[in-house]
Amino acid sequence: IYFVVQVKSPEYTLSSVLLIAAGQCMTFFAQIFQYVAMKYEKATVVSVLAYSQLLFAILGELLFFSLELNFFNSMGILLVSGASCGLTVYKGMRKNQEANELRYESIQDKLTI
């Protein structure tokens, strides 16, 4: 709040406004793309992939704001990425299992007729 209230130079104001505007535009497009993704794919798949936003946010902080990683940041990154990868693999295995069961049932139906 101190930075917003006591701006000393117009260039800081302009850069702040541009940064906020760019963030709002990116958020707007991210919501549109997530809506389109949920329109064409199951919500469970899209929600699992939405966890990757956290990883990109931390990557941005590392690159642009020179965030120093400590133990808690590293553990959080590992937990979120591990859970996201684990859920993605689980969903893929479950989808393949359901497809195999449907295929087996259709073969059984053809044999009984």
Contacts in CASP RR format, 6 or more apart in sequence:
PFRMAT RR
TARGET T0000
AUTHOR 0000-0000-0000
METHOD contacts of the structure
MODEL  1
IYFVVQVKSPEYTLSSVLLIAAGQCMTFFAQIFQYVAMKYEKATVVSVLA
YSQLLFAILGELLFFSLELNFFNSMGILLVSGASCGLTVYKGMRKNQEAN
ELRYESIQDKLTI
4 16 0 8 1.000
7 13 0 8 1.000
7 16 0 8 1.000
30 53 0 8 1.000
34 46 0 8 1.000
34 50 0 8 1.000
37 46 0 8 1.000
37 49 0 8 1.000
38 46 0 8 1.000
44 91 0 8 1.000
45 91 0 8 1.000
48 84 0 8 1.000
48 87 0 8 1.000
48 88 0 8 1.000
48 91 0 8 1.000
49 84 0 8 1.000
49 88 0 8 1.000
51 80 0 8 1.000
51 83 0 8 1.000
51 84 0 8 1.000
51 87 0 8 1.000
52 84 0 8 1.000
54 80 0 8 1.000
55 77 0 8 1.000
55 80 0 8 1.000
55 81 0 8 1.000
55 84 0 8 1.000
58 67 0 8 1.000
58 73 0 8 1.000
58 77 0 8 1.000
61 67 0 8 1.000
62 69 0 8 1.000
67 73 0 8 1.000
END
